[in-house]
């Protein structure tokens, strides 16, 4: 303390009871056989939210393992004492972690005034999400009013089975992302064809001119876009269809929104632009779930989930790559779970 090495020696009392056997005194500043006090574990866990675990270990002259054990202990206590009642709205999404096709399924609470991570699961299969509902319980699942997710078939199947009464809202973010992906695919293919045929490379360096929202374009990009729109290209038609779809989100009535969506899909199917037609078929297939956004009065979307996902990705990047799922799970709960903390005899300011 203040640069002075302090050693606190305390011998816990042992009682040899004839009925219960040997019992050891329970002390208030530590738990079980932990070598660190509860207050110091909370201190390390607090800094572990702000810095990587390695940086915390270096700055406070301790080991990575002790920082990890501190965070693990705090997270375990928080998970045991957290309240999962009164959860009415959840969001389901996945993030990639490690190299290759490795995913984590994340379930968030997205109620007004309470946004937190509820559960982390390895992979993104139907069995993965079923484990969450098993933990969550049948009664709590039946009390859910809104569920947000993307178009992943496994998620849709499980949500329909476990929470059929909830309004299932498909992710607006991923619908727009699929449209942008389709437009960019059309642009790239047409640019390659024009270059091979010897035409002027009009579409060169035009990706962000076409994908960005008009109000976010720079002056240089506005000029480039105006030049592109003067040509009769597939890319231009795909771009205009994408921009026309934005009018769908302005409706308030599900009935009128459905009519607008049907007309838009018909126009796309007649456009003979295959990537856009693929998106239109997907939208038609999931139309009832997309229209649930209007039935929920536009109060819930996966934009909230994407914001939380960004924080989750920052957490995994700060760790410079967790080797095990257990480490990633503990770090995500610690950063995003909004977990209660155990009481301690000291508070560090």
N, C-alpha and C positions, 0 to 999 in steps of 0.2 A: 504494500500500500504506500503510495507516494514514493516509490523507489526503494522501499524497505521490504526485505523479505520477511513475511509473517507466516508462522506455522501455528495452526490451531489443532491441538491434540485433544481428542475426546474419546473416552472409552465407553461404548454403549453398554448399558447394564443387561446382563443375561439372567434369566430366571429359569430354573429347572423345575417345571411344574409336574407333579405326579400324574396329573390327568391329561394335560395338553402337551407335555414334553418341553423341550428347550425353546424359550421365547426370547427374542432380542428386542430391546427398546427401540421404538420408532421415533426418529428425530424429525423435527419440522423443517430443517434446512436442506435435506437431501432425501432421496427415495431409494430404498432397497440397497443394492450394492454399487450404486452409482458413485464414481470417484469425483464427480463435480457436484457442487451445490446447485439447488434448483434455481437460485437467483443468477448464478454465473451461467447456467445453461440458457436461461432466458436472455441474458446479456449477449451471449454469442449468437443465439438464434435471431435476435433483433438486428444485429449487424449483418447476419447472413441474408437478410431481405434486401440489403442495400449493396452488398459486395458479393463477389464470388466466395465460395467456401475456402478456397486456397488463399485469397487475399485476407480473409478474416483470420485464418490460422497464422499467417505471416505477421500481420499487424499486432496481434495480441499474444505473440510468442507461444503458440500452442500448436497442436497437430491437426491435420485435416480430419483425421478420424474422430477427434474430440468434438470438432465443430459439427461433423455429420451426426454423431451420437446425440449432441445437444438438440439439433434440429429435429431429429427423429423422436426424441423423448417429448418435446413440446408438441409435435404434430400428433403423436399417439394420444397424448392427454386431450388435445383439442378435438380430435375425432370422436373420442369416447364421450365427451361432455357437450358436443354441439347439439343444437336443436334442429331437427329436420321436419318438424310439424309446420303447418301453415305455408307450405311451398305450393304455389298455385301455377307458376309458369316456369318452364325449363327450356333450355336450348341445348341441342345435341350437335356436335361437330367433331372433326378429327384434325389432328396436326401430324406432320411427319417428324420423325426424330431418328437420329443416327443416319447411316448411309443405307441406300437401297429403299425398297418399298416397306418401310417400317412405320407404323402409324400408332397413335394413341387416340382413343375415343374419350372425349371430354364432355361431361354433362354439367351445365351451369344452372344456377337459379337466376332468373332474370325478372323477378318481380320488381315493381316500383319500390325504390328505397332499399332493396337488398339484392345485390348482384355478387355472386360468389361461386367458386368451384365446388360442386357437390361430389363428383366422383371422377376417377381416372381409371381407364381400362386399357389393356394392351391389345392391339390390333383393332380392326373396325368391322368385325363380322356381327351377324345376328346374335351369336352366343355371347359376344362381348357385351352388347347392350342389355341382353337378358340378365346378365349378372348384376347390372345396376338396378333393374326393377326388382330383382330378388332381394337386394340389400334395402332398397327403398320401401318395400312392403306393399301389399295389395291395397290396404286402406289408403295410404298416402297417394298411391298411383291413381286411385279412383277419385281423389280430390283435385287432381290436376285439371286446370281449365284451359291452358295454352301450352303447346309444344312447338318449338321452332327447330327445323332441321333442313338439310339440303336434300337433293334428289337421290341420295344413296339408297338403293333398294332394300338393303338389310335393315337400315334404320326405319324406313317407312313401314316395313312389315312388322317389326317388333312394336313400334309405337301404336299401330292400329290394333295389335293384339292386346297390349297391356294397358293402354289408356284410350279406349275407343270413344269415351265421352269428351275428351279434350279437343279443342279446335287445333288441328294440326296445320301449321303455317309453313309453307315452303319458303326457303331462303331467297329473298329478293336479290341479295348480293350475288349468289351463285347464278341466278337467271341472267343478270346483267353481264356477269363474267363470261357465261357461255355465249352470249351474243357477241361480245367483244372478241372472243376467241374465234368465232365463226367468221366475223368480218376480217380479222387479221389473216385467217387462212385463205380467204378469197383474195385478199390483197397480195399475199406472198405468191400464190399460184399465178395470178395474172401478171405480176411483175416478172416472174421467171419466163413466162411465155412471151411477153413483149420484148424482153432482152434477147431471147433466143431467135425471135423473128426479125430482129434488127430495128425495132421501133424506138422512139425516144423514151428514155427511162423516166416517165412522168411520175411513177410511184416510188421512185428511189427516195429513201429517208422520209417516208410519209406515214410511218406506223403511228406515231403519237398524235399526228394531226388528225387522224381518223378515229383513234380510240379515246382520246381525251374529250371531256365535255366541252362544248363550245365556249362557255364562260371561263374555262380554265386555260384556253389557248394563249400562247404568247403572240406578239404582233407578227413575228416571222412565221409562226405556224398558221395564223389566220390567212396570211397571203398565200402560203403553200396550199392550204385547203381550198381556198377560192379558185386557185388554178386547177386543182384536181377535179373540182365539181363542174368545170366547164367541159369536161370530156364525157363521152357516153361509154362508161366502163361498168363492168360487173361490180367492181369495188364501190363505185359511186352508188349503184342501186342498193347494194348491201348496206352501205353506210346510211342511206336515207331510210331504209326499213328499220335499222337499229334506232335511229333518232325518233322515228315515228312511234316506236314502242314505248318511249318515255311518257307519251300521253296516257298510257294505260294506268300509270300510278296516280294520276290526278283525279280519277273517279272516286266517289264515295259510296255509290250504290253497287253492290255485287252484280245485280242484274245488268246494269248498263256497262259495267266493266267487262262482263262476260261477252256482251254483244260486240264491244270494241275488240276484244281478244279474238273472237271468231273471225271477224272481218280481217284483222291483221294476219292471222294464220292462213286464211284463204289467199290473200295477196302474196304471201311468202311462198306458198306451195305452187303458185302460178309463175313465180319469178325464175324458175329453172336454175336456181343457185343452190347447189347441193348442201353445202355447210349450213346455210340458213334454213333450208328445208328440214334438216336433221334437228335443229333447235326447235322449229315449229312443231314437229311431231312430238318431241319431248314435252313441250308446253301443253299441247293438246292432251297428252296422256295424263299429265298431272294437274289439269285445269282446276278441278274442285279444290285441291289443296292450295293452289296459288290464290284462288279467290277467297280463301279463308283469311287472307290478310285484311280484306275489307270487312269481313264479318267480325274480326277482332278490333275494328275501329282504328286500324293502322297503329295500334299501340305497341305491337310487338313485331320485331323483325330480327333476323340473325345479324344485323349490323351490330347489335350489342354483343352477340357471341363472337363476331369477328374481332371486335375490340379486345375482348378478353383473350382470344386466341393469340393476338399480337403480344400481349403481356406474357402468355405462356411460352411463346417462341423466344422472347427475350430471356426468360428464365432458363430455358434449355441452352441458349447460346452463351449465357453468362457462365454456365458450368463447363464450357468448352467440351461438351459431349459426355453425357452420362454413360457409363458402361453397362449399367443394369437398370432394369425397369423400376426396381425398388427405389433407387436414388432419384430417378426422375419423378416418380410418384410423390415422394416425400417433399421434394423441392417445389412441385406444383401446388400441393396442398398448403405448404408453408407460405407461398407467395400470393396465392389467389383464393385460398379457402376461407379467409376471414375467420379463423378458428379462435375460440376462447383460450386464454392462457391460464396456467395453474397459478394459484396464489403463492406468494413467496414472502419471506420475512424482510426482504429489502426491495427497494425500487431504485434503479439507476436513472438519474436525470440526464 
